[in-house]
Amino acid sequence: TLIIAILKIVTLLLFSLLLALLLNELKSRRTKSAIQCMLVFPHFLSWIILGGLVKSVFAKTGIVNQLLMAFGLKTPIYFMGDEVWFRAILVISNLWQEAGFSAILYSAAISGVDTTLYEAAKIDGANRLQQTWHITLKSIMPFVVLLAILNLGNILNAGFDQVFNLYNSVVIGSAEIIDTYAYRVGLIGGQYSFGTAVGLFKSAVSCVLIGFSYLIADKKLGYKVF
């Protein structure tokens, strides 16, 4: 659970931030809006739909294996049955669904940066990359750090819907998370009391982590819920 959750949180934060910075460089509002709509659309689809698409794309006869075989691969790779590849697929598919939506949050923060700073940087001879690094990133860094801290409370939520719709008995060793374990043991195995205890344990730890994350946000960044 921790491995999958940390991989998702870190990659989503970095990729969404990069995506927001790239979108910020677009001059045409129509082009920017169209790209944002396409990127946000997967966020509103359920994992029943997305899971079917992911399985089709990464199947032995899927488009990924067809492309690899076109470039010289002799035998197709069973992505959905390999423990290492499966975790990579979880991360990639999570980026596909959530990166566009998260990028909007960073874009909103970027839009609040004082434009006079860019004008002053241009006068000093700074190029677009230097402006992005020294002005845009530094200006929104408190917001980025705040989101990273608040995500600490979700570190045990590795994505039940996604894992449940994608995993199988072959990759259960690297794909099993607390939520799927509680479902498998409690509902499928009939151990209702034990499954409830597992879920309660996870909820208790999550509450502690959420409180701890808000405490850090309050002490370091002055963020208050009330």
N, C-alpha and C positions, 0 to 999 in steps of 0.2 A: 504493500500500500504506500509506504513512504517513498520507495524508489519511483514508482509510477507518478505519484502526486508531485514530487519535487521536479521530476523531468518535465511534467506538463506546466507547472508554474513558471519555471525558469525559461523554458523555450517560448512559452506564450508571451511572457513579459518582453523578452528581447526581440522576438519576431514582430510583435504588435508595435513596439516602439520604432523599429526599423521601417515598418510599413507606413506608420503615421508620418515619419520624416520624409519618406519618398512621396507620399500623397501631398505633403505640404509644398513640394517642389513643382507640382503641376500648376500651370498658369490658368488653364481653361477650367472654369467652374463646372461646365457641363460634363467634361471628361472626368473630372474629379468625382462628381456626383454619381456618374454612371459606374465608375469603378468601385466606389464605396457601396453602391447598391448590390453589385455582383458579389462583393466580398462579404457583405453582411447577410445575404440571403441564406446561406447554410445554417446560420445561428437559429433560424426559426423553423428548421426541419428537425423532426424527431430522429432518434438514433435507430429506429426501426427502418426508416428510409435510408439514412446515411450508412447504416450497417450493411444493408443489401448492396449499396453502391460500392462500398469499400471491399466487400468480399468479391464482388464481380471484377473489380479493377485488379486486385492482387491474387486472383485465382490462378491455378496452373495454366489455364487457357485465357487468362485475362490480358488486358492491353499491356500491362507492365512486362509480363513474361514474353509476350509477342515482340515487344520492342527490344528486349534483351536478347532474344534469340535471333532477331534480325541483325544485331550487332555482333553475333558470333557465339552466343551462349548455347551450349550443346543440349543441356537438359533444363527444363523449367524449374524454378525455385518454388517450393511450397511455403510461401510467406506466412500464411495463416497457421501453419503447423510447426513453425520454427520459433523457439522461445525468444531468441535475440531479435529476429526480424519482427516478431509480434509486438514487442514493446516499442520498436521504432514506428510501426504502423499506428499504434495507439497515440503516440506523440504527434505524428504527421496528420492523422485524421482529426485530432483535437485542434491543431492549428488551423486546419481547413474550416472547421466549424466556428471557432471562437476568435481567430486573429482579426478578422474584419470588424467585428463588434468592439473588441478591445481597442483597436486602432482609432475608433471614433472618440474614445475617451481621451487618448493622447492627443488627437487632433484638436479637440476642444481646449486642452491645456496649451497647445502650441499657438492657437489663435489668440490667446490672451497675452502673449509675449509683446512687450512694448516695441512697436515698429521703429521708433526713433533709434533704438539700439542697432538695428540693421543699417539704418542710414548712416549712423556714425561709423560703423564698421566698414561700409563701402568707401567712405571718405578716407579712412585709414588704409585702404587697399586690400581689405580682406575678401577672399573669394567665397563662393557659396559653401564649400566644404568647411572653411574656417568659421563662417558665420553659423553654420549648423552646429559645429562642435563647441564653439566658445559662447554662443548666445542661446540658441534654441535648447540644446541639451542642458546647459547649466541652469537655464530659467525654469525648465519643467522638472528638473531632478528631484526637488522636494515632493512633487506630485507622484513621480515614479516610485520613490522610496516609500511613500505613504501606501500606495497600492501594494507594493511588495510586502510591507509589514502586515497589512490587513489580510493578505492572502495566507498568512501563517495560520489563521483560524480554519482554513479549508484544506490543510495539509493531509487530513485523513479522508477527505472526500476525493477519491481518485477517479470518480466517474462511474457509478454503477450502471447507468443506461448504456454507456459506450462499451464497457468491458463485457457486460452481460450479453449484448447483441453481437459481439465479435469473438469472444473466446470459446475454446473447446477443450475437451479432455486432454488433448495432446500438449497444449501450452499452459495447462492449469498451474504448473509449477512456477511460472514467471508472471502469470496473469491474474492469479487469485488475489482479490483484495478483501478487506474486512466485510464490505457490504455483500459481495457475492458469496463469501463464506457463510455469513449469517443466513442468507437466503437458501443456500444449498443444504446447510446442516439443519436449519430450523424448519423450513417449509417442505423441502424435498425429503430430508431425512427424518422428519417427524419429531425432532428434538426441539420442541417449541420453547421450553424454558431456557435451554442453553442458547438457542438462537436469539432469544430476547435479551439474555444476559450479555451476549456479544454486542448487540446493537446498543444496549444501555451503556456499556463500557466505552464504546466509540463516541457516543453522544456526550458522556461526561468529560472525556479527554478533549473533545472538540470545544466544549464550553470553556474549559480551562485555557486552551490555546487562544480562543477568541478574546477572552478577557486579558490574557497576557499581551496579545498583539495590540489591543486598544490602549493598554497601559504604556507600551513602548511608543505608540503613535502620539500619545498625550505628552510623554516626557521629552521625546526627541523633536517632535514637529508641532506640538501645541494643538493637536487635533482632538476635539472633544465631541462625543456623541450627543451630549446634552449641554 
